[in-house]
Amino acid sequence: MKRTITIAPGYEHLRTFVEEIPQRFLHEGQEVYRQRNLIKVLTAPDGTRLNVKRYHVPAGPNRLIYSLGIRKPKGQRAFEYPERLLAAGIATPQPVALIEERNALHLLGYSYFISLQCDFGHTLYEMGSATPDVYLPMAEALAQLAARMHEQQIMHCDFTPGNILWNHDEEGYHFQLVDINRMYFGPVSIEKGLLSMIRLWGPKAFIEHLVRCYALARKANPEEALLLAMPARARFWKRFQRKHDVPFPLEL
């Protein structure tokens, strides 16, 4: 097995620890997510807290597609895309390193994307049970973020509750986007931007206010935006609830 390690500028002092991550990963660290991919938080000797996401070994045709460079592997995209977001003023955890493992046939195995740990204490899952005094200002702040991103031709293709971390202080709401290996860079129409937000959790009124604020931020008609987004939202959640439990009152 061959292991390739790329260290981001400014983090060369962590190289020795990064090189040990594949050996440490299964037995050390705090697990924060486990499905196909596994995420842990590890602490380097100098106290730097690192978020380590291990991507599963690609299956079927995808393994060839990623291995041959027909499409960039998820870990590589996760390592490269933050530079574009940060340059545009869109907050996302700083990338630290990328580790890729390949076998003797150069087929991609595990990939590890390492970034600084973001300790924002909230995700948008909390909007599922939020009251108007919470979700109305959140909708306004989130609409401004989405509009600013889309005007800069940046769209998160997985704009879902767990991928939007937030915090609030006297200066207002602060967001960090995570799981950014699925991004679109190019012109974002009002329609495309609206449809990217219909999977967010929360009361119907939260999404309606989000849609109105987003439309106004992009100088579009709020009522026309609602006519486009809300039926699409209803269709998505009708499909979703056939296979999943929805842990908040679903208003369609």
C-alpha positions in Angstrom: 0.0 0.0 0.0 1.2 3.5 -0.9 0.3 6.5 1.2 0.4 10.0 -0.1 0.3 12.9 2.4 -0.3 16.6 1.5 0.1 19.2 4.2 -1.5 22.6 3.8 0.6 25.7 4.1 1.2 26.7 7.7 0.8 23.2 9.2 4.1 21.6 8.3 4.8 21.5 12.1 2.0 18.9 12.4 3.5 16.5 9.7 4.8 13.9 12.2 1.5 13.7 13.9 -0.5 13.7 10.6 1.7 10.8 9.3 0.6 8.7 12.4 -3.1 9.4 11.9 -4.0 6.2 10.0 -2.4 4.1 12.8 -4.0 6.2 15.6 -7.4 6.6 14.0 -9.2 3.5 15.1 -8.0 3.5 18.7 -7.8 7.2 19.6 -9.9 10.3 19.4 -13.5 11.3 20.1 -16.0 9.8 17.6 -18.5 12.4 16.4 -20.0 10.7 13.3 -20.2 7.2 12.0 -22.0 6.0 8.8 -20.2 5.2 5.6 -17.6 7.7 6.6 -16.2 8.1 10.1 -15.3 11.4 11.8 -13.2 11.8 14.9 -11.6 14.6 16.8 -7.9 14.1 17.6 -5.6 16.3 19.5 -2.0 16.9 18.3 0.9 17.1 20.8 0.9 20.9 20.6 -2.8 21.0 21.6 -4.2 21.6 18.2 -7.6 19.9 17.9 -8.1 18.2 14.5 -11.2 17.0 12.8 -10.4 13.9 10.9 -12.8 12.5 8.3 -12.1 9.1 6.9 -13.8 8.5 3.6 -14.9 4.9 2.9 -13.2 2.9 0.2 -15.1 3.7 -3.1 -17.1 0.8 -4.5 -17.8 -0.4 -8.0 -17.2 2.0 -10.9 -16.5 4.9 -8.6 -13.3 3.3 -7.5 -12.0 3.4 -11.0 -13.4 6.8 -11.7 -11.6 8.3 -8.7 -8.5 6.2 -9.0 -7.9 7.2 -12.7 -8.5 10.9 -12.1 -11.7 11.0 -14.2 -13.2 12.7 -11.2 -11.5 14.1 -8.2 -11.9 11.9 -5.1 -14.0 13.3 -2.3 -11.1 13.8 0.1 -9.2 15.8 -2.5 -12.2 18.1 -3.2 -12.7 18.5 0.6 -9.0 19.6 0.9 -9.0 22.0 -2.1 -12.4 23.7 -1.9 -11.9 25.5 1.4 -9.4 27.8 -0.3 -12.1 29.0 -2.7 -14.6 29.6 0.0 -12.3 31.3 2.4 -11.0 33.6 -0.4 -14.7 34.6 -0.9 -15.2 35.3 2.8 -17.3 32.1 3.3 -16.3 30.5 6.6 -15.3 26.8 6.6 -12.8 25.0 8.8 -9.2 25.5 7.8 -7.8 22.5 5.9 -4.7 20.9 7.5 -3.8 17.8 5.5 -5.0 15.1 3.1 -4.0 11.5 3.3 -4.7 9.0 0.4 -4.0 5.3 0.4 -3.7 3.3 -2.8 -3.0 -0.4 -3.4 -0.4 -1.9 -5.7 -2.8 -1.4 -8.6 -3.1 2.3 -7.7 -6.7 1.9 -6.7 -7.9 4.3 -4.1 -8.5 3.0 -0.6 -9.2 5.1 2.5 -8.8 8.9 2.3 -8.4 11.1 5.4 -9.3 14.8 5.3 -7.9 16.7 8.3 -9.0 20.2 9.2 -9.1 22.3 12.3 -11.9 21.4 14.6 -14.8 23.9 14.6 -16.3 24.2 18.0 -19.5 26.0 17.0 -22.0 24.4 19.3 -25.1 24.3 17.0 -26.4 22.9 13.8 -29.6 23.7 11.9 -31.2 20.5 13.2 -32.2 22.7 16.1 -34.6 24.6 13.9 -36.8 21.5 13.9 -38.2 22.5 17.3 -37.5 26.2 17.2 -40.0 28.9 18.0 -40.5 32.1 16.0 -38.3 34.2 18.2 -35.4 31.8 17.3 -36.2 30.8 13.7 -37.1 34.2 12.2 -33.8 35.9 12.9 -32.0 32.7 11.9 -33.9 32.7 8.6 -32.8 36.2 7.9 -29.1 35.6 8.7 -29.1 32.3 6.7 -30.7 33.9 3.7 -28.0 36.6 3.7 -25.3 33.9 3.8 -26.9 31.9 0.9 -27.5 35.0 -1.2 -23.9 36.2 -0.7 -22.5 32.8 -1.7 -24.7 32.4 -4.7 -23.9 35.9 -6.0 -20.3 34.9 -5.8 -21.1 31.8 -7.9 -20.6 29.4 -5.0 -23.3 26.9 -4.1 -23.1 24.1 -1.5 -24.8 21.1 -3.2 -25.5 19.5 0.2 -27.0 22.5 2.0 -28.6 20.4 4.8 -28.9 20.9 8.6 -25.8 19.0 9.7 -23.6 20.8 7.2 -24.3 24.3 8.5 -22.7 25.0 11.9 -23.6 28.2 13.7 -23.0 30.3 16.7 -24.6 33.5 18.0 -23.1 36.3 20.0 -23.6 40.1 20.4 -22.4 40.6 16.8 -25.1 38.3 15.4 -25.0 34.9 13.7 -21.8 33.2 12.6 -21.8 30.2 10.2 -19.3 27.6 9.1 -20.0 25.2 6.2 -18.7 21.7 6.5 -18.8 18.6 4.3 -18.0 20.7 1.3 -16.8 18.1 -1.1 -20.0 18.6 -3.2 -19.9 22.2 -4.4 -20.9 24.0 -7.5 -18.9 26.9 -8.8 -20.6 28.9 -11.5 -23.7 31.1 -12.1 -26.5 30.3 -9.5 -29.9 31.3 -10.7 -32.6 32.3 -8.2 -34.4 29.0 -8.9 -31.3 26.9 -8.4 -30.5 28.8 -5.2 -34.0 28.4 -3.8 -34.2 24.7 -4.6 -30.9 24.1 -2.8 -32.5 25.1 0.5 -35.7 23.0 0.6 -34.2 20.2 2.6 -33.6 22.3 5.7 -35.4 21.2 8.8 -37.9 23.4 10.7 -41.4 24.8 10.7 -43.0 25.8 7.4 -42.9 29.4 8.5 -39.1 29.2 8.9 -38.6 28.1 5.3 -41.2 30.7 4.1 -39.3 33.5 5.8 -36.0 32.1 4.6 -37.3 32.1 1.0 -38.7 35.6 1.3 -35.5 37.0 2.7 -33.3 35.2 0.1 -35.5 36.6 -2.7 -35.2 40.1 -1.4 -31.5 39.8 -0.9 -31.2 38.8 -4.6 -33.6 41.5 -5.7 -36.3 38.9 -6.8 -40.0 38.8 -6.2 -40.7 37.1 -2.8 -44.1 35.8 -3.7 -42.9 34.2 -6.9 -40.0 32.7 -4.9 -42.5 31.1 -2.5 -44.6 29.7 -5.4 -41.5 27.9 -6.7 -39.8 26.8 -3.4 -42.7 25.7 -1.2 -44.3 23.1 -3.5 -40.8 21.7 -4.2 -40.3 21.5 -0.4 -43.6 19.7 0.1 -42.6 17.1 -2.6 -39.2 16.5 -1.0 -40.6 16.0 2.5 -43.4 13.7 1.3 -40.8 11.4 -0.3 -38.6 11.7 2.7 -41.2 10.7 5.2 -42.0 7.5 3.3 -38.7 6.1 4.3 -37.6 8.1 7.4 -39.1 9.3 10.6 -39.4 13.1 10.7 -38.5 14.2 14.3 -40.4 17.5 14.1 -44.0 18.5 13.2 -44.1 18.4 9.4 -46.3 21.0 7.9 -46.9 20.6 4.1 
